[in-house]
Amino acid sequence: SSPDDLDGIVDHIRQFLNGHDGKLRVTVDSLNEMAYYADEERAREATNAILALLDDHDAVALFHLDREVFDADTVDEFRDLFDGVIELDEDGTVTSEFADD
């Protein structure tokens, strides 16, 4: 699917999850492209739909987001959707933050 076809992306992930067994993993690269070609609100809605599918299938995902592209409020809105965030800084520093269950 193209980055502006968010329904197609969600549907593709749905088909993958429905068509495979076991502990499944999905990578979404990138939220930046989705937000750029669709818009930020639709990208968040698609992300929520993907997260619901992952929850339904007990699957996990890695979402990529370049925080340099968005303002801090937008980055925070995306961060709040996830159970954990791993940040890779330009100097090679890796930090992580995970929600308590």
N, C-alpha and C positions, 0 to 999 in steps of 0.2 A: 504494500500500500504506500501511497505517497504521503508525505508528512502532513498534508492538509486534509487527508481522508481519515479523520480520527475514528469515525464509526467503522471503517474498514480495518484499521489497526486493532481496535477492540475486538472486532469479529474474528480477525486472524488469530489473536491470542486465545479467544474462546474456542475456536476450532482446534488449536493445538492442545489446549488443556483437556478438551473432551476426547481427543483422539489418542491420548497417551496415558499410560499407567505409571505408577511409581511416584517418587518425590521429584516433582518437576521444577525447573528453573527457567526464568524468562529474563531477558535483558532488553531494556528499552533505551535506545540510543538514537535520538536524544530528546529530552523534554524541550530543549532549546528550539530544535527544528519544528516540533509540534506547535509550540507557542508562536514561533515566527510565521509559519505558513498558515496556521488557523488563527488562533489568538490565545492569550494567556488563560482566559476563563474557560474556553473550550478544552484547552490542554489539561487544566485541572479537572474538569468534568471527566475527560477520558481517563485520566490517571485514577480518579476515584472508581470508575467502572472497572478498570484493570485490577485495582486493589480488591474490589469485591469478588471478581473472578478468582483471583489468587486465593482469597480466603475460602471461597466455596470449594476449591480443589486442594486445599492445604499445600499450596505451591509458594515459592518465593521468587523475588525479582530483584534485579539491580537496575535502578533508574539513573541515567546520567544527566547532570545539569551543570552547566558552566555558570557559576555565580557571578562572573564578571560581566555577563550579558544583561542581567536584570538588576533592578534596584533592590535594596535590602528588604523592603516589605514584600516584594514578589518572591524573593528567595525564601523568606520566612513562611509565606503561604504554602509554597511547595514543601518545604522541610516539615511542616506540621502534618502533612499527609502520611509521613513514613514512620516506621517503628525505629529506624536507625539511620544515621547519616555518617558517611565516611568522607573526609575531606582530604584531598591531595593538594598540598601547596606547591608553588613553583620551586621552592627550595628543597623539595623532597620530603617535607614533614607530612606525616600521616596522622590524622586525629580521627577519633570516632566517638559517637554519642548514640546511646541506645535507650529507648524508653523502658521504664520498669513495667513489668506485667502486673 
